[in-house]
Amino acid sequence: MKKLLSVFLAALLVFGVVFTLTSCGEDPGVEPTRKEGYYPNITLTLSNLSYVQYTPTLQAMGWTIIDNPVYDLIKKELGIRFKLDIDVEDIEVYFDKLSAGIAAGNLADIACLGDDVFGIPNLKECEKNGLLADLTPYYDGTADVTFTDEVFEHFERGGEDVFYPGTFDGKIKTIPWLTDSLGSTYGFLYFREDWLDEANMSVPTTLDELTDVMRAFKNRGDGCYGLVMGTGFMASGENHCGVWDMFRAYPFEWLENDKGELYLGATDLGPMKAALQTLQSWYNEGLINSSEDNDIDVIGGLHYYSAEFWNGKAGVFSGSTSMGFISNTIKKNPDAKIVTTPLFAVDGGTVGIAAENNAFIFYGVNAKCKYPEAAVKLYNYYFDINGDSDYIEYFTPPVYKDDKGEDTEGWAPIQFYPLRTYFFTDVDAAKAQLEDYRTGNVDHFTEAQKKAYEKYLEAVENTTYKNYWTVQQYKEGGVLDQYYDLIETAEFVRTKFFTGQTPAMEQYGRELEPNLINAAIDIIKGKQTVDYWDTAVDAWFDGGGREITAEVNEWWQSVKGK
């Protein structure tokens, strides 16, 4: 499960506009003429997102891929009809067919080229084979159809970097689907509030206060400690430990220096060594997981180290605002209370938070497509309807067996569709909408909205273990208020390089990255001094890092500013 939250968000484009457009559908009767805007039989490829992740959701709503309100709207409002180009459910088979088609010079009229590992190589192969239409006119206003102001604002929030992977010879050849990184940022510290109450302590706001809280948590009893970390604690995404952000250290992000050149965050010695020094001191005191069976280099991924939080061993967790450990903690510990605080900078300045890449899904249009403007209209229309609760519903999180064979939720819906923070940036308006429903002021609600709110209230306010967290979410100063304050005040740091592997990365990367991680672990565990990081970075450069850095910057200069 790679960055589920971001995948879910990206799939909303598929779900809200494209996902529901996967067949020619029924004959609408008398077809409009071409000049009336009729786009017949646009072929389409979709990634596995539409099948593996979200078909159960549609089924629960009584919808199918070819029979649902959004699909009907697209036909009615835009005159666009589709047929599915690749109709398989298995992701490996899907990408095998997609890649084989691209290699043979074939591409659907509108193609979802996938994410990360699959998307970027396919995107490059499409360009190599001359399959991608030049979409620049739809961005610069020289075409008859252009993106709407709302879409341009969306792109602007993402930054110009989102276009770089799909920019070739100065021409933009893809439509990036933005993840809205602010919504999926791992910018919070979570505390067992009941443990704080026992110790007569408040939520910490400085590094010294945080250390004192962790000491108090360790002293609660045998096996307890402060902050839980996992094997991915240096990486971006779901396993990322927020301590790095507090020191403005970003081990595996590619950042831009004052000369306009990219460098690997691990090579920025000052903040890296400061963070490692603190982690080493915490480890030495037993304030982070350091037992033989539960150590930072042997524990598993997100599921395993979040289990330490809900099983009552750790009292501090770093992560995003939508992590399943909240509901699981309260389920395991009915009296548990969770309180959050946004990450803070150790120097008292502005905190820089590592966020997800701005875009990880790219839509290409076949260079031979007769109606490339159809893709632009679809994207525009998505933003017209994405906030309409007629087409959104309460989402039930996946349940799986944990390592003890018990049912565990993958993540909890602390937001629900009508108020998802990814699309609503006005928390006051969101609260007002909820209050309207509670007080019966629902004349302006659609029946679908009423049903969604009814399910929400039933699920999170009546005798369920999500109850407490939901209250904390919406109360004054709660997590949603904190979230909106955070996006107003924090700096969000994203890697500048997310265009797949360079040749040097493929040759050296598999060895170099683990070497840096192992060096950090040796320092944290006290096997090496903090100055050993200088040696580790030198070894990274000598072992292929220079070649990697050169290739990254060659790419950066080829796309920057175009």
GIPEVEN-V939176 format. One record per residue. N is the residue number from 1. RES is the residue in three letters. SS is DSSP state (H for helix, E for strand, - for the rest). PSI is psi in whole degrees, -180 to 180 (* if undefined). NEAR is the number of other ideal C-beta (glycine too) atoms within 8 Angstrom. Layout:
# GIPEVEN-V939176
N:RES:SS:PSI:NEAR ; N:RES:SS:PSI:NEAR
This chain:
# GIPEVEN-V939176
1:MET:-:94:4 ; 2:LYS:-:119:6 ; 3:LYS:-:67:9 ; 4:LEU:H:-41:10 ; 5:LEU:H:-44:12 ; 6:SER:H:-39:11 ; 7:VAL:H:-43:12 ; 8:PHE:H:-43:9 ; 9:LEU:H:-46:12 ; 10:ALA:H:-36:14 ; 11:ALA:H:-16:13 ; 12:LEU:H:-30:10 ; 13:LEU:H:-46:13 ; 14:VAL:H:-46:15 ; 15:PHE:H:-43:11 ; 16:GLY:H:-25:13 ; 17:VAL:H:-58:15 ; 18:VAL:H:-41:13 ; 19:PHE:-:-35:15 ; 20:THR:-:10:13 ; 21:LEU:-:42:13 ; 22:THR:-:23:12 ; 23:SER:-:162:10 ; 24:CYS:-:-26:6 ; 25:GLY:-:-168:9 ; 26:GLU:-:156:3 ; 27:ASP:-:119:3 ; 28:PRO:-:4:8 ; 29:GLY:-:-133:4 ; 30:VAL:-:118:4 ; 31:GLU:-:137:7 ; 32:PRO:-:157:7 ; 33:THR:-:165:6 ; 34:ARG:H:-41:4 ; 35:LYS:H:-12:4 ; 36:GLU:H:3:7 ; 37:GLY:-:29:7 ; 38:TYR:-:129:9 ; 39:TYR:E:95:10 ; 40:PRO:E:134:6 ; 41:ASN:E:50:7 ; 42:ILE:E:122:14 ; 43:THR:E:151:11 ; 44:LEU:E:140:16 ; 45:THR:E:143:13 ; 46:LEU:-:146:13 ; 47:SER:-:176:14 ; 48:ASN:-:-13:10 ; 49:LEU:H:-40:13 ; 50:SER:H:-23:14 ; 51:TYR:H:-61:10 ; 52:VAL:H:-43:8 ; 53:GLN:H:-38:10 ; 54:TYR:-:-5:13 ; 55:THR:H:-43:10 ; 56:PRO:H:-35:6 ; 57:THR:H:-46:11 ; 58:LEU:H:-41:11 ; 59:GLN:H:-39:9 ; 60:ALA:H:-24:8 ; 61:MET:-:4:8 ; 62:GLY:-:18:4 ; 63:TRP:-:159:9 ; 64:THR:E:176:7 ; 65:ILE:-:-32:11 ; 66:ILE:-:5:8 ; 67:ASP:E:92:6 ; 68:ASN:-:162:12 ; 69:PRO:H:-36:8 ; 70:VAL:H:-41:12 ; 71:TYR:H:-43:13 ; 72:ASP:H:-38:8 ; 73:LEU:H:-43:9 ; 74:ILE:H:-45:14 ; 75:LYS:H:-42:12 ; 76:LYS:H:-47:6 ; 77:GLU:H:-36:7 ; 78:LEU:H:-14:12 ; 79:GLY:-:23:10 ; 80:ILE:E:127:12 ; 81:ARG:E:145:12 ; 82:PHE:E:159:13 ; 83:LYS:E:145:11 ; 84:LEU:E:131:11 ; 85:ASP:-:-39:9 ; 86:ILE:-:114:11 ; 87:ASP:-:79:4 ; 88:VAL:-:159:8 ; 89:GLU:-:-23:7 ; 90:ASP:-:127:7 ; 91:ILE:H:-40:8 ; 92:GLU:H:-42:6 ; 93:VAL:H:-41:9 ; 94:TYR:H:-53:13 ; 95:PHE:H:-29:12 ; 96:ASP:H:-46:8 ; 97:LYS:H:-41:10 ; 98:LEU:H:-48:15 ; 99:SER:H:-41:12 ; 100:ALA:H:-41:8 ; 101:GLY:H:-43:10 ; 102:ILE:H:-43:14 ; 103:ALA:H:-32:8 ; 104:ALA:-:0:6 ; 105:GLY:-:21:8 ; 106:ASN:-:140:5 ; 107:LEU:-:142:12 ; 108:ALA:-:164:10 ; 109:ASP:-:-45:11 ; 110:ILE:E:123:17 ; 111:ALA:E:125:15 ; 112:CYS:E:111:13 ; 113:LEU:-:6:14 ; 114:GLY:-:-167:12 ; 115:ASP:-:159:10 ; 116:ASP:H:-104:10 ; 117:VAL:H:-43:7 ; 118:PHE:H:-40:13 ; 119:GLY:H:-49:13 ; 120:ILE:H:-48:12 ; 121:PRO:H:-41:10 ; 122:ASN:H:-38:14 ; 123:LEU:H:-45:15 ; 124:LYS:H:-39:9 ; 125:GLU:H:-38:11 ; 126:CYS:H:-45:14 ; 127:GLU:H:-42:11 ; 128:LYS:H:-38:6 ; 129:ASN:-:7:9 ; 130:GLY:-:32:7 ; 131:LEU:-:-14:11 ; 132:LEU:E:131:16 ; 133:ALA:-:149:10 ; 134:ASP:-:113:9 ; 135:LEU:-:3:15 ; 136:THR:H:-42:9 ; 137:PRO:H:-28:9 ; 138:TYR:H:-17:12 ; 139:TYR:H:-37:9 ; 140:ASP:H:0:6 ; 141:GLY:-:7:6 ; 142:THR:-:-10:5 ; 143:ALA:-:162:8 ; 144:ASP:-:-32:3 ; 145:VAL:-:133:7 ; 146:THR:-:167:8 ; 147:PHE:-:150:10 ; 148:THR:-:166:8 ; 149:ASP:H:-37:5 ; 150:GLU:H:-40:9 ; 151:VAL:H:-42:11 ; 152:PHE:H:-37:9 ; 153:GLU:H:-38:8 ; 154:HIS:H:-46:10 ; 155:PHE:H:-40:12 ; 156:GLU:H:-38:7 ; 157:ARG:H:-30:9 ; 158:GLY:H:-24:12 ; 159:GLY:-:158:8 ; 160:GLU:H:-20:6 ; 161:ASP:H:-29:9 ; 162:VAL:H:-21:11 ; 163:PHE:H:-16:11 ; 164:TYR:H:-43:10 ; 165:PRO:H:-26:13 ; 166:GLY:H:18:13 ; 167:THR:E:124:11 ; 168:PHE:E:125:8 ; 169:ASP:-:38:3 ; 170:GLY:-:5:5 ; 171:LYS:E:133:9 ; 172:ILE:E:122:10 ; 173:LYS:-:14:12 ; 174:THR:-:162:14 ; 175:ILE:E:112:11 ; 176:PRO:E:137:15 ; 177:TRP:E:115:11 ; 178:LEU:E:140:12 ; 179:THR:-:-9:14 ; 180:ASP:-:68:10 ; 181:SER:H:-28:14 ; 182:LEU:H:-30:9 ; 183:GLY:H:-25:11 ; 184:SER:H:14:16 ; 185:THR:-:147:13 ; 186:TYR:-:68:14 ; 187:GLY:-:21:13 ; 188:PHE:E:152:16 ; 189:LEU:E:134:12 ; 190:TYR:E:139:14 ; 191:PHE:E:147:14 ; 192:ARG:E:102:13 ; 193:GLU:H:-34:9 ; 194:ASP:H:-32:9 ; 195:TRP:H:-39:12 ; 196:LEU:H:-43:13 ; 197:ASP:H:-42:8 ; 198:GLU:H:-38:7 ; 199:ALA:-:0:9 ; 200:ASN:-:46:4 ; 201:MET:-:159:8 ; 202:SER:-:168:5 ; 203:VAL:-:127:7 ; 204:PRO:-:150:10 ; 205:THR:-:0:6 ; 206:THR:-:166:9 ; 207:LEU:H:-40:8 ; 208:ASP:H:-43:6 ; 209:GLU:H:-39:10 ; 210:LEU:H:-43:11 ; 211:THR:H:-42:10 ; 212:ASP:H:-41:10 ; 213:VAL:H:-44:16 ; 214:MET:H:-37:16 ; 215:ARG:H:-42:11 ; 216:ALA:H:-39:11 ; 217:PHE:H:-38:16 ; 218:LYS:H:-34:12 ; 219:ASN:-:2:7 ; 220:ARG:-:-33:9 ; 221:GLY:-:176:5 ; 222:ASP:-:135:3 ; 223:GLY:-:-7:6 ; 224:CYS:-:151:12 ; 225:TYR:E:-172:16 ; 226:GLY:E:-88:13 ; 227:LEU:E:131:15 ; 228:VAL:-:135:14 ; 229:MET:-:158:10 ; 230:GLY:-:179:14 ; 231:THR:-:-23:10 ; 232:GLY:-:25:11 ; 233:PHE:-:-16:10 ; 234:MET:-:-11:11 ; 235:ALA:-:169:9 ; 236:SER:-:166:9 ; 237:GLY:-:-154:10 ; 238:GLU:-:-24:12 ; 239:ASN:-:-3:12 ; 240:HIS:-:134:14 ; 241:CYS:-:128:11 ; 242:GLY:-:-12:14 ; 243:VAL:H:-38:11 ; 244:TRP:H:-45:13 ; 245:ASP:H:-37:15 ; 246:MET:H:-27:13 ; 247:PHE:-:2:12 ; 248:ARG:-:43:10 ; 249:ALA:-:132:12 ; 250:TYR:-:84:15 ; 251:PRO:-:-47:13 ; 252:PHE:-:29:11 ; 253:GLU:-:146:13 ; 254:TRP:E:118:10 ; 255:LEU:E:163:12 ; 256:GLU:E:132:8 ; 257:ASN:-:-177:8 ; 258:ASP:-:-21:3 ; 259:LYS:-:1:4 ; 260:GLY:-:18:6 ; 261:GLU:-:151:8 ; 262:LEU:E:145:12 ; 263:TYR:E:152:11 ; 264:LEU:E:131:12 ; 265:GLY:H:-31:13 ; 266:ALA:H:-23:10 ; 267:THR:H:-2:10 ; 268:ASP:-:93:11 ; 269:LEU:H:-39:8 ; 270:GLY:H:-64:6 ; 271:PRO:H:-35:9 ; 272:MET:H:-47:14 ; 273:LYS:H:-33:11 ; 274:ALA:H:-43:11 ; 275:ALA:H:-43:13 ; 276:LEU:H:-36:13 ; 277:GLN:H:-43:9 ; 278:THR:H:-45:12 ; 279:LEU:H:-37:12 ; 280:GLN:H:-43:13 ; 281:SER:H:-39:8 ; 282:TRP:H:-43:13 ; 283:TYR:H:-41:14 ; 284:ASN:H:-32:7 ; 285:GLU:H:-6:8 ; 286:GLY:-:27:8 ; 287:LEU:-:-14:12 ; 288:ILE:E:160:14 ; 289:ASN:-:119:15 ; 290:SER:E:21:10 ; 291:SER:-:167:7 ; 292:GLU:-:-38:4 ; 293:ASP:-:-9:5 ; 294:ASN:-:77:10 ; 295:ASP:E:164:10 ; 296:ILE:-:-17:14 ; 297:ASP:-:2:7 ; 298:VAL:-:-18:7 ; 299:ILE:-:156:13 ; 300:GLY:-:-154:7 ; 301:GLY:-:-153:10 ; 302:LEU:H:-48:10 ; 303:HIS:H:-43:10 ; 304:TYR:H:-44:11 ; 305:TYR:H:-23:15 ; 306:SER:H:-26:15 ; 307:ALA:H:-31:12 ; 308:GLU:H:-32:13 ; 309:PHE:H:-49:15 ; 310:TRP:H:-18:12 ; 311:ASN:-:0:7 ; 312:GLY:-:21:6 ; 313:LYS:-:-46:11 ; 314:ALA:E:147:13 ; 315:GLY:E:-4:13 ; 316:VAL:E:138:15 ; 317:PHE:E:142:12 ; 318:SER:E:141:13 ; 319:GLY:E:-162:11 ; 320:SER:-:-175:11 ; 321:THR:-:6:10 ; 322:SER:-:54:10 ; 323:MET:-:141:12 ; 324:GLY:-:-17:12 ; 325:PHE:H:-20:13 ; 326:ILE:H:-56:13 ; 327:SER:H:-37:13 ; 328:ASN:H:-34:14 ; 329:THR:H:-46:13 ; 330:ILE:H:-32:15 ; 331:LYS:H:-44:9 ; 332:LYS:H:-32:9 ; 333:ASN:-:87:9 ; 334:PRO:-:-27:6 ; 335:ASP:-:0:5 ; 336:ALA:-:145:11 ; 337:LYS:-:139:10 ; 338:ILE:E:136:14 ; 339:VAL:E:148:10 ; 340:THR:E:160:12 ; 341:THR:E:140:12 ; 342:PRO:E:153:13 ; 343:LEU:-:149:14 ; 344:PHE:-:152:10 ; 345:ALA:-:139:11 ; 346:VAL:-:-23:10 ; 347:ASP:-:7:4 ; 348:GLY:-:1:6 ; 349:GLY:-:-154:5 ; 350:THR:-:128:7 ; 351:VAL:-:142:14 ; 352:GLY:E:118:12 ; 353:ILE:E:127:15 ; 354:ALA:E:120:14 ; 355:ALA:-:167:12 ; 356:GLU:-:161:13 ; 357:ASN:-:147:9 ; 358:ASN:-:-36:12 ; 359:ALA:E:138:12 ; 360:PHE:E:-2:12 ; 361:ILE:E:135:14 ; 362:PHE:E:132:15 ; 363:TYR:E:125:15 ; 364:GLY:E:155:17 ; 365:VAL:E:131:14 ; 366:ASN:E:134:13 ; 367:ALA:-:-23:9 ; 368:LYS:-:0:4 ; 369:CYS:-:130:12 ; 370:LYS:-:-25:3 ; 371:TYR:-:66:8 ; 372:PRO:-:-24:10 ; 373:GLU:H:-17:10 ; 374:ALA:H:-39:14 ; 375:ALA:H:-39:12 ; 376:VAL:H:-43:14 ; 377:LYS:H:-38:11 ; 378:LEU:H:-46:15 ; 379:TYR:H:-44:14 ; 380:ASN:H:-45:12 ; 381:TYR:H:-34:12 ; 382:TYR:H:-45:12 ; 383:PHE:H:-21:11 ; 384:ASP:H:-33:7 ; 385:ILE:H:-3:12 ; 386:ASN:-:-21:9 ; 387:GLY:-:6:6 ; 388:ASP:-:116:7 ; 389:SER:H:-3:12 ; 390:ASP:H:-23:8 ; 391:TYR:H:19:9 ; 392:ILE:-:159:10 ; 393:GLU:-:161:11 ; 394:TYR:-:136:10 ; 395:PHE:-:128:8 ; 396:THR:-:127:6 ; 397:PRO:-:154:11 ; 398:PRO:-:149:6 ; 399:VAL:E:133:7 ; 400:TYR:E:171:7 ; 401:LYS:E:130:6 ; 402:ASP:-:-173:10 ; 403:ASP:-:-12:6 ; 404:LYS:-:8:4 ; 405:GLY:-:14:5 ; 406:GLU:-:150:6 ; 407:ASP:E:131:7 ; 408:THR:E:139:11 ; 409:GLU:E:136:11 ; 410:GLY:-:-44:10 ; 411:TRP:-:158:11 ; 412:ALA:-:141:13 ; 413:PRO:-:75:12 ; 414:ILE:-:-19:11 ; 415:GLN:-:158:10 ; 416:PHE:-:163:12 ; 417:TYR:H:-47:11 ; 418:PRO:H:-20:11 ; 419:LEU:H:26:10 ; 420:ARG:-:132:11 ; 421:THR:-:-16:12 ; 422:TYR:-:-29:9 ; 423:PHE:-:-17:8 ; 424:PHE:-:114:11 ; 425:THR:-:10:7 ; 426:ASP:-:93:6 ; 427:VAL:H:-32:12 ; 428:ASP:H:-42:6 ; 429:ALA:H:-38:8 ; 430:ALA:H:-45:11 ; 431:LYS:H:-39:9 ; 432:ALA:H:-38:8 ; 433:GLN:H:-42:10 ; 434:LEU:H:-41:11 ; 435:GLU:H:-36:8 ; 436:ASP:H:-45:11 ; 437:TYR:H:-42:13 ; 438:ARG:H:-35:7 ; 439:THR:-:3:6 ; 440:GLY:-:8:5 ; 441:ASN:-:76:7 ; 442:VAL:-:15:9 ; 443:ASP:-:-29:4 ; 444:HIS:-:3:5 ; 445:PHE:-:144:11 ; 446:THR:-:166:7 ; 447:GLU:H:-37:6 ; 448:ALA:H:-39:10 ; 449:GLN:H:-45:12 ; 450:LYS:H:-43:11 ; 451:LYS:H:-41:9 ; 452:ALA:H:-43:15 ; 453:TYR:H:-38:12 ; 454:GLU:H:-45:8 ; 455:LYS:H:-39:10 ; 456:TYR:H:-52:12 ; 457:LEU:H:-39:11 ; 458:GLU:H:-39:7 ; 459:ALA:H:-37:12 ; 460:VAL:H:-6:11 ; 461:GLU:H:-5:9 ; 462:ASN:-:100:8 ; 463:THR:-:37:3 ; 464:THR:-:159:8 ; 465:TYR:-:-3:8 ; 466:LYS:-:-7:13 ; 467:ASN:H:-55:12 ; 468:TYR:H:-45:11 ; 469:TRP:H:-36:13 ; 470:THR:H:-41:11 ; 471:VAL:H:-47:9 ; 472:GLN:H:-32:13 ; 473:GLN:H:-43:11 ; 474:TYR:H:-9:9 ; 475:LYS:-:161:7 ; 476:GLU:-:126:4 ; 477:GLY:-:4:5 ; 478:GLY:-:-167:11 ; 479:VAL:H:-35:11 ; 480:LEU:H:-40:11 ; 481:ASP:H:-41:10 ; 482:GLN:H:-41:13 ; 483:TYR:H:-48:12 ; 484:TYR:H:-33:10 ; 485:ASP:H:-39:9 ; 486:LEU:H:-46:13 ; 487:ILE:H:-15:10 ; 488:GLU:H:-27:6 ; 489:THR:H:-27:6 ; 490:ALA:-:159:13 ; 491:GLU:E:132:7 ; 492:PHE:E:124:12 ; 493:VAL:E:119:12 ; 494:ARG:-:146:13 ; 495:THR:-:142:11 ; 496:LYS:-:-14:11 ; 497:PHE:-:111:9 ; 498:PHE:-:57:9 ; 499:THR:-:36:7 ; 500:GLY:-:-171:9 ; 501:GLN:-:137:6 ; 502:THR:-:164:10 ; 503:PRO:H:-40:7 ; 504:ALA:H:-35:12 ; 505:MET:H:-43:10 ; 506:GLU:H:-33:7 ; 507:GLN:H:-41:8 ; 508:TYR:H:-22:12 ; 509:GLY:H:-38:12 ; 510:ARG:H:-25:6 ; 511:GLU:H:-38:9 ; 512:LEU:H:-45:13 ; 513:GLU:H:-48:9 ; 514:PRO:H:-33:8 ; 515:ASN:H:-41:12 ; 516:LEU:H:-42:14 ; 517:ILE:H:-45:9 ; 518:ASN:H:-36:9 ; 519:ALA:H:-41:13 ; 520:ALA:H:-42:13 ; 521:ILE:H:-42:10 ; 522:ASP:H:-37:10 ; 523:ILE:H:-47:16 ; 524:ILE:H:-38:11 ; 525:LYS:-:-2:9 ; 526:GLY:-:8:8 ; 527:LYS:-:-22:5 ; 528:GLN:-:156:8 ; 529:THR:-:166:5 ; 530:VAL:-:-31:10 ; 531:ASP:-:-14:7 ; 532:TYR:H:-20:11 ; 533:TRP:H:-34:14 ; 534:ASP:H:-44:8 ; 535:THR:H:-42:9 ; 536:ALA:H:-40:12 ; 537:VAL:H:-41:12 ; 538:ASP:H:-42:8 ; 539:ALA:H:-34:9 ; 540:TRP:H:-47:15 ; 541:PHE:H:-47:10 ; 542:ASP:H:-27:7 ; 543:GLY:H:6:10 ; 544:GLY:H:-7:12 ; 545:GLY:H:-34:13 ; 546:ARG:H:-44:8 ; 547:GLU:H:-41:10 ; 548:ILE:H:-46:15 ; 549:THR:H:-41:12 ; 550:ALA:H:-43:9 ; 551:GLU:H:-39:12 ; 552:VAL:H:-43:12 ; 553:ASN:H:-30:10 ; 554:GLU:H:-44:8 ; 555:TRP:H:-45:11 ; 556:TRP:H:-45:13 ; 557:GLN:H:-25:7 ; 558:SER:H:-21:6 ; 559:VAL:H:-21:8 ; 560:LYS:-:128:8 ; 561:GLY:-:0:3 ; 562:LYS:-:*:5
